[in-house]
Amino acid sequence: MAAAPTDSHAHWSSRFGFLMAAIGSSVGLGNFWRFPYTAGENGGAAFILIYVACVLLIGFPVLMAELSVGRYGQRSAIGSVEKLASDNGSPPLWSALGWIGMIGGIFVLCFYSVVAGWVSAYIAKMFTGELTGQSPEAIAAAFGSFTADSYTVLFWHSLFSFITIFVVSRGITGGIEKASSILMPLFFIMLLGMVVYAMMAGDAGAALNYLFAADFSAVRPATFLAAVGQAFFSIGLGSGIMITYGSYLDKTANIGQSAGIIAFADTAVAMIAGLAIFPFVFAFTALEPNAGPALFFQALPSAFAAMPGGNLAGAIFFTLALIAALTSSISLLQAVVAWAEENSGLGRSTIAWVFGGFIWLVGVGVVFSMSFFDFLDFLSGSIALPLAGLLIAVFMGWVVRREIARSQLSHASPLLFGFFRFSMRFLAPVALTLILVLGLDDKFGWGLTPLLFGG
């Protein structure tokens, strides 16, 4: 049964606050370490062109769909899908897509808060100069020792979880919107300052060449899939976040325009982050730039340790990453809290602490077991999120009546709305099915990837 409508459903107090919260949700740790090296190893500017095309053709329309569902339902992700399905005369079973996305988001938050705890610890390490003067080998060993010290990691995981829960417990306008409206402008100022410093103090030429020199010989069929996956996951689709945030929009909001701003900002941050990272990597370390988490916690600390004023630069950089992690984790928890508010008699603060505490507890298991970390990562990234994204595309493209979809995108031109429908019906389902199937293939070794893409 659909959740009963409520006149007390919160709304954003301003468009600026909504955009800051939504952009903050999209901009996460993946913008810092995954996009730059994925671009570099897949042809630089050639990959970026493909990625931008994937954002426009798939990420942007799916984002419009999720915001539309939320704004129509004015409820949680699950409640909004359920209401739209009911009003459309469709089976309530479609609410499963909201459940799948929300549960996937919970899985993400369980391990995301642990990694964000690492980031928090490295702010302290930078500020105190703990790594100053150490060799790259010693810094790499220090990271291994740190992650093996489960009780220290537990402290930082707990601290980050506490901050996340506290902000969400304060409500939409007094907590999430207020925090995002402060943190995101600060984030952009610090990021641009970091880029200027990196280009002056590091190897700007090598970084620009790595990121932006077009090498079309590096583009393979699998490159297109990597671009689609990056576009989908970077924007934060499939987890119920954008449906939830869309539910706090008023009926006059221009969803197409807002979705465009969010997608553009997320893409811009991903590219700019590379300019804040790789000048240091090429100038001060010998580590490969596609090293992923090692790039974050080994190469960059080594670079900062070798630089004049590196402690301050390192502290600022990891603070940037912490802001990105915090605004994303807040949105993941809010998706859960919004559902619980509709389906329990408990107050928001109680719900935030109860559900946040449960997620923290599961995260404790991640702290003590990296195999559990990998398991949650697989369940969320390879199954839940792409499956939820696939279902939302099919739902909006093939199930929801055209006039209902059009009512939520009334500001869109006929051309934009036609493109939206085409993407929901054809482009997005095909792309997300490939992500889902090949993610499972990577885990279980069915042999589909070389069959489809060679190699």
Helices and strands as residue ranges (DSSP letters): H 15-26, H 29-41, H 45-54, I 55-59, H 60-73, H 77-87, G 92-95, H 96-128, H 136-148, H 150-169, I 172-177, H 178-201, H 204-212, G 216-218, H 221-235, H 241-246, H 255-284, H 293-294, I 295-299, H 300-306, H 310-343, H 348-368, H 370-378, I 379-384, H 385-394, I 395-399, H 402-408, H 414-422, I 423-427, H 428-444, H 448-453
